[in-house]
Amino acid sequence: MLVKHIVKQGLLLKNAGALSRAAYHGGHGPHSTMNDLPVPAGDWKEQHSQKNAKYNAALITGILVLAGTIGFVKSSGIIHFNYYAPKSLD
């Protein structure tokens, strides 16, 4: 019943224009140019080494947490890692 009313009144066609990209963004305003892009500044090698040190610290921390978690699970006996084939019950 509701679908028939929507189709009959043409509400889908009336609202389709409002949902278009141009209507959503307003269709006006200044256009972006190459001058609006950020300009690199400073020594790239220094910035790269600082970021790389931070990323390496995060990687080492993650590896240590993983190793600690596996060690804790193994020592607590929560999980059996099945290193060997199971022995026969006979």
C-alpha positions as CSV (number, residue, x, y, z in Angstrom):
1,M,0.0,0.0,0.0
2,L,2.8,2.4,0.9
3,V,4.8,1.5,-2.2
4,K,1.8,2.2,-4.4
5,H,1.3,5.6,-2.8
6,I,5.0,6.4,-3.2
7,V,5.0,5.4,-6.9
8,K,1.6,7.1,-7.5
9,Q,2.7,10.4,-6.0
10,G,6.1,10.3,-7.8
11,L,8.0,10.9,-4.6
12,L,11.0,8.9,-5.8
13,L,11.4,11.1,-8.8
14,K,11.0,14.3,-6.8
15,N,13.6,13.3,-4.2
16,A,16.1,11.9,-6.7
17,G,17.3,15.3,-7.7
18,A,17.9,16.3,-4.1
19,L,20.1,13.3,-3.6
20,S,22.3,14.0,-6.6
21,R,25.9,14.9,-6.0
22,A,25.7,18.5,-7.3
23,A,22.7,19.3,-5.0
24,Y,24.4,17.7,-2.0
25,H,27.5,19.8,-2.3
26,G,25.8,22.9,-3.3
27,G,27.3,23.0,-6.8
28,H,29.2,26.2,-6.1
29,G,32.4,27.3,-4.4
30,P,36.0,27.7,-5.3
31,H,37.7,24.9,-7.3
32,S,40.8,23.2,-6.0
33,T,44.1,24.0,-7.8
34,M,47.6,22.7,-7.5
35,N,48.4,25.7,-5.3
36,D,46.1,24.3,-2.6
37,L,48.2,21.2,-2.1
38,P,50.6,21.1,0.9
39,V,54.3,22.0,0.2
40,P,56.9,19.7,1.5
41,A,59.3,21.3,4.0
42,G,62.2,20.1,6.1
43,D,64.6,17.3,5.8
44,W,62.9,14.2,4.5
45,K,65.5,11.8,5.7
46,E,65.2,13.0,9.3
47,Q,61.4,12.8,9.2
48,H,61.6,9.3,7.6
49,S,63.9,8.0,10.3
50,Q,61.7,9.4,13.1
51,K,58.6,7.7,11.6
52,N,60.5,4.5,10.9
53,A,61.8,4.4,14.5
54,K,58.2,4.8,15.8
55,Y,56.9,2.0,13.4
56,N,59.8,-0.3,14.4
57,A,58.9,0.2,18.1
58,A,55.3,-0.6,17.4
59,L,56.4,-3.8,15.5
60,I,58.7,-5.0,18.3
61,T,56.0,-4.3,20.9
62,G,53.5,-6.4,18.9
63,I,56.0,-9.2,18.5
64,L,56.8,-9.2,22.2
65,V,53.1,-9.2,23.1
66,L,52.4,-12.1,20.7
67,A,55.3,-14.1,22.2
68,G,54.2,-13.4,25.7
69,T,50.6,-14.4,24.9
70,I,51.8,-17.7,23.3
71,G,54.1,-18.4,26.3
72,F,51.3,-17.7,28.8
73,V,48.8,-19.9,27.0
74,K,51.4,-22.8,26.7
75,S,52.5,-22.6,30.3
76,S,48.9,-22.4,31.6
77,G,47.8,-25.4,29.7
78,I,44.7,-23.7,28.2
79,I,45.6,-24.9,24.7
80,H,47.5,-28.0,23.7
81,F,49.5,-27.3,20.6
82,N,49.6,-31.0,19.3
83,Y,53.3,-31.2,18.5
84,Y,53.0,-35.0,18.1
85,A,50.4,-37.3,16.6
86,P,48.0,-38.5,19.3
87,K,48.7,-41.9,20.9
88,S,46.5,-44.8,20.3
89,L,43.8,-45.4,23.0
90,D,44.4,-49.2,22.8
